[in-house]
């Protein structure tokens, strides 16, 4: 079974912000897979099966900076480990609309990821990163991630969100290595781990 979680902040005021693109992917996946997400506390959750693979979808577990404890509780509730977790989140260090799958690693300054690592005691879980681009010079990163996308930015981002759902399907059915090879687009030789020429 897979636990697929999209990070974000709860409430309508934050729903359309850059920091919530992980939840957007969960919503698209639920629509594509005909899963009804229901609100339980601050989380939106739904379960289903894709072929032979069982999964639980969840998004916006709590405020981004304290995501870890409720995520740990959800792993325990589902009798799963970090190896069953796929975390979908925004990434400032990726160009807008770029998708990258990573097997493990540090938090890279992302407070939501830091909270998860601190709570579950390991960084050994799969991440699906959605590039949201960098803030303008002298713009604070915390302000940037809590702003809404422009119309032009959404036009760039939307295809990436659809590819992220495809990447989740690939991760469940074919595993991390295949998904990384298929969805990690290399900008220059050797940049992305697991990427192959193609």
N, C-alpha and C positions, 0 to 999 in steps of 0.2 A: 504494500500500500504506500502511496505517496501523499505527503502533506505539502500542498502548494500554497504559499502565503505571499500576498502582496502587501508591501508596507505603505503606510500613509498616516495621515492625521484624521481623526474623526470630526464630523460636523460639516454642514453645508459650506461654511466659510472657507474650508480647506479643500473641498472636493475637487476643484478644478486647478489646483496648484501643481507646480512641477514636482513637488515632493510626493504627490499621490499617484504617480504613473504606475507604480506597482499594483495599486488597487484597480486602476483602469484595465490592466492586463487580466486580472482576475475576473472582472465584469465581462470582458470580451470572451474569455474562455468559457465562462458560465453560459453565455448566450450561444456560443458555437456548439457547446456540448449539451445544451438543453438542461442545465442545472439551475434550480431556483435557489438564489442566495437569500437567506433569512437572517435578520439581525438578532444576535444573542449578545447582550451587553453592548460593547462598542464594536464588536466584530460582526462581519457579514460572512456567513458560512453556508456551504452546501456540499453534499457528497454525491459521488456517482461512479460509473465504470466507463472506461474507454477501451473497447475491445476486452482484453483479459485483465486490464490494469484497473485496480481500485484506487480512488483518490479522494482526498478531502480538500476542498478549496476554502480559503479563508483570507480575509483582507481587513485592513485597518483595525488591528487588534486593540490598540490603545494609542496614546500619544507616541509619536515616533521615538522619542528619547527613552521611553520606558516599554518598548515593545517586547523586550526579552522575557520578563516573567510570565506574561500571558501566553507567549509562544511556548515556553517551557511547559506550562500547564496543558497546553493543547497537545503537545507531543506525548505527555504522560497519559492524557485522556484517551488518545488513539493508540496507546501502547506502541509508539514508534520511537526511533532514535534519530540523531542528527543525520545519519546516513540516508534517511527516508525524506529529508526535508529539501524542498526547492524554494528558495526565497527570491522574489521578484522585487526589484527596487530601482530607484533613480540613481544616476551616476553623473557627477559633475565633471569627471575626467574623461568622459566619452563625448564625442561630437553629438550634437542634436540628431536624434533618429538613428544612432548606431546601436546595434545589439551586440552584447558579448556574454557568453556563458563562461563561468569560472567554477572550477571544482572546489576550491577552498581559498584561504588567504586571510589577510588582515581586514580591518574595517575601513582603511583608507580615508579616515576622517568622517565617515558616515555614522552619525550617532545612533541610528536605528540598528545598523549592523553591529556596532560596538555593544549595544544593549543585549542583542541576541547572543553574541559570543560570551559576554560576561555571565549571562544567565544560564546558558546550557554548558558552559565550560569547554567548548571546542569551537574551532573555526572550520571544521571538516564537514561542510555542507555545501550544496550546489547553489550558485547564485545565477540569476538571469538579470543582467544589468541593462537598463534602458538609458541611453545617453540623453542628457538634457542640456548639454553645452555648459560653457563657463559664463559667469557674470561679467559684466563690463568692468573695465579697469576702475578700481576704487569703489566698486559696488560690493557690499557685504554679502557673502555667500548665504548666510542665514536669511537675509531678506530676499535674495534671488530665488531660493527654492520654495519660498512661500508666496511667490507671485504666480499669476495665471499665465499660460502660454498665449502668445499672440496668434492671430488667425494664420499668419504665414508660418509660424513655428508648428502649428497643429498640422498643416499640410505636409510638413516634413516628417512629423512624428507618427502620424496615423499608420503608414505602411509598416513602421517598426513595431507597433503594437500588435498588428496582425501577425507579423513574423514571430513575435514573442510567443503567441499562442501556438503557432506551428512548432516552435522550439520546445515548448512544454510537451506537446504530443511526441516529438522525437525523443525527448529525455525519458519519458515513461516507457516507450516501446523499444528504443534502441540503445539507450544508455548515454552516459555523459560524453565519452570519447567521440562517438558518432555525431552527437549533437554539436559539440564544439567544432568539429571539422566542417560541418555543414553550415553553421550559422555564425561562426566567428569570422568576420571579414578582415583580412590582413591589410593594413595600410602600408607596411613595409616589412621586409623579410625578417622573420623571427620575432615579431612583436607579440603576437597572440599565441599563448600556449595551446598546443593541440591543433592549430590550424594547418591545413595542408594545401599545396598548390591546387588550383582548380579554376 
